[in-house]
Amino acid sequence: MPVVRLQYRAMSHIVTIIDSKLLAALSESAQSASRLRKNHNIHLQLDDPVQRLYNAMEPCTYVRPHRHQGSDRWEFFQIITGSAVVLAFDSQGKVLEKILLSDKGPNVAVEIPGNIWHTIASLQSGTVLFEIKKGPYRPLSDKDFATWAPAEGDRLAEEFVQWFVRAEPGQSPPLFI
């Protein structure tokens, strides 16, 4: 399956260049996207053994809590612009850890081991993260979604996004039925 890229791309004859113009276009695209996020893949194919991408995320985008099954299915995020919160959960949705990422520091990156329930939420407009994870990407089996959180598009998803922003370690998610 081919990777769809933004129309703009800084060109070089030898290397791929990511510049501020591309990241600004990516953020602008995320702002107008229905999901309020947009990615730009650096890897050329979904079968690549290492997936590398930039994720532009706006506040209110919902990333359903999930895990990548297998001890070798880690996920790495580095903040490029803006700020975001990463939450790690137990199997019932109780917050185990909350990490604030900001382009101003002190935390600028996080690696999430395989089998850890987690989510990420943008805290400000223009947030862009660089993500690296083991490939290949298989849309139907890449993630195991938490049953204690609503599916994307559910009417309660917005409530969960607001909870992600204010949640603290030891707290449980809103009731979801």
C-alpha atoms as one frame of an Amber mdcrd trajectory, in Angstrom:
protein
   0.000   0.000   0.000   1.609   3.316  -1.036   2.130   6.115   1.475   0.236
   9.364   0.852   2.402  12.456   1.349   1.681  16.163   1.580   2.089  18.020
  -1.700   4.964  20.081  -0.288   8.328  18.365   0.232  11.764  19.916   0.466
  13.892  18.222  -2.123  17.492  17.130  -2.212  19.209  14.877  -4.664  20.614
  12.667  -1.920  18.658  12.886   1.351  15.128  13.533   2.575  14.859  16.971
   4.149  12.251  17.911   6.748  12.029  21.667   7.127   9.862  24.136   9.005
   7.733  24.798   5.912   6.724  21.131   5.713   5.923  21.017   9.450   3.833
  24.206   9.170   1.898  22.702   6.247   1.373  19.519   8.255   0.007  21.497
  11.228  -2.269  23.501   8.960  -3.566  20.277   7.459  -4.247  18.846  10.943
  -6.205  21.963  11.926  -8.662  21.416   9.085  -8.795  17.595   9.279 -11.905
  15.984  10.738  -9.756  14.028  13.235  -7.646  17.127  14.069  -4.449  15.273
  13.291  -2.343  14.460  10.277   0.815  12.444   9.773   3.666  12.668   7.301
   5.462   9.374   6.837   9.202   9.333   6.270   9.262   5.594   5.620   8.282
   4.789   2.052   6.213   1.647   2.633   4.001   0.318   5.403   6.113  -2.858
   5.298   9.294  -0.975   6.272  10.860  -2.516   9.401  11.076   0.894  11.107
   8.129   3.280  10.852   9.142   6.969  11.052   6.608   9.754  10.891   5.694
  13.249  11.964   2.314  13.582  13.705   0.612  16.962  13.839  -2.047  16.916
  16.552  -4.476  19.608  17.611  -6.189  19.890  20.998  -9.400  17.820  21.146
  -8.101  15.085  18.839  -8.925  11.693  20.378  -6.341   8.928  20.395  -8.108
   5.944  21.901  -5.986   4.293  24.597  -4.242   1.268  23.150  -1.237  -0.998
  23.444   1.065  -2.637  20.949   1.226  -6.303  21.869   4.616  -7.903  22.173
   7.688  -6.901  24.159   9.369  -5.782  20.925   6.533  -3.390  19.917   7.858
  -0.178  21.506   6.809   3.306  20.416   8.934   6.469  20.630   7.650  10.080
  20.575   9.772  13.229  20.436   8.097  16.629  20.649   9.080  18.985  17.838
   6.704  21.900  18.442   4.038  22.566  21.063   3.187  20.327  23.984   1.401
  17.062  24.691   0.635  14.709  27.540   1.356  10.978  27.442  -0.536   8.713
  29.821   0.272   5.097  30.711  -2.543   2.985  32.190  -3.114  -0.334  33.889
  -5.479  -2.850  32.255  -8.516  -1.203  33.922  -7.625   2.321  32.788  -6.143
   3.651  36.016  -3.382   6.166  35.259   0.026   4.754  36.164   2.124   7.588
  34.796   1.647  11.041  33.274   4.421  12.594  31.200   4.298  16.156  29.931
   6.242  16.715  26.695   7.109  20.261  25.641   9.331  21.822  23.030  10.532
  24.009  25.929  11.423  20.967  28.076  12.266  19.529  30.415  10.735  16.370
  28.878  11.134  16.236  25.095  10.758  12.516  24.338   9.298   9.311  25.700
   9.612   5.646  24.748   6.665   3.403  25.562   7.469  -0.312  25.888   5.304
  -2.946  24.232   2.205  -4.172  26.096   1.720  -0.833  27.919  -1.707   0.803
  27.621  -1.204   4.435  26.616  -2.529   7.509  24.860  -1.304  10.937  23.870
  -3.171  14.254  23.863  -2.171  17.583  22.348  -2.142  20.491  24.766  -1.739
  23.322  22.267  -2.401  24.129  18.649   0.526  23.466  16.343   1.810  20.439
  18.261   3.999  18.171  16.126   5.660  14.970  17.321   8.179  12.708  15.645
   7.237   9.061  16.085   9.308   5.936  15.580   8.016   2.400  15.992   8.799
  -1.063  14.770   7.208  -2.048  11.487   5.666  -3.335   9.494   2.438  -1.400
  10.014  -0.625  -3.647   9.847  -3.799  -1.532  10.266  -5.913  -4.432  11.567
  -3.403  -5.738  14.110  -1.133  -2.788  14.941  -3.068  -1.815  18.076  -5.122
  -3.484  20.750  -7.705  -0.876  21.839  -8.789  -0.487  25.467 -12.341  -1.703
  26.084 -12.678   0.779  28.964 -12.449   3.738  26.548 -14.888   4.765  23.807
 -14.151   4.147  20.147 -13.108   7.030  17.946 -16.206   8.931  16.878 -18.198
   7.931  19.970 -20.081  10.797  21.640 -18.048  10.251  24.847 -14.647  10.557
  23.153 -14.498  14.322  23.762 -15.074  13.763  27.501 -12.137  11.338  27.536
  -9.858  13.846  25.792 -10.648  16.401  28.495  -9.968  13.758  31.151  -6.613
  12.875  29.540  -5.497  16.488  29.964  -6.372  16.712  33.678  -5.866  13.059
  34.767  -3.269  12.289  37.415  -1.601   9.017  38.468  -3.986   6.851  40.496
  -7.132   8.194  38.822  -9.530   6.005  36.857 -11.241   6.981  33.606 -14.798
   8.301  33.375 -17.426   5.583  33.357 -17.962   4.252  29.875 -20.868   1.949
  29.040
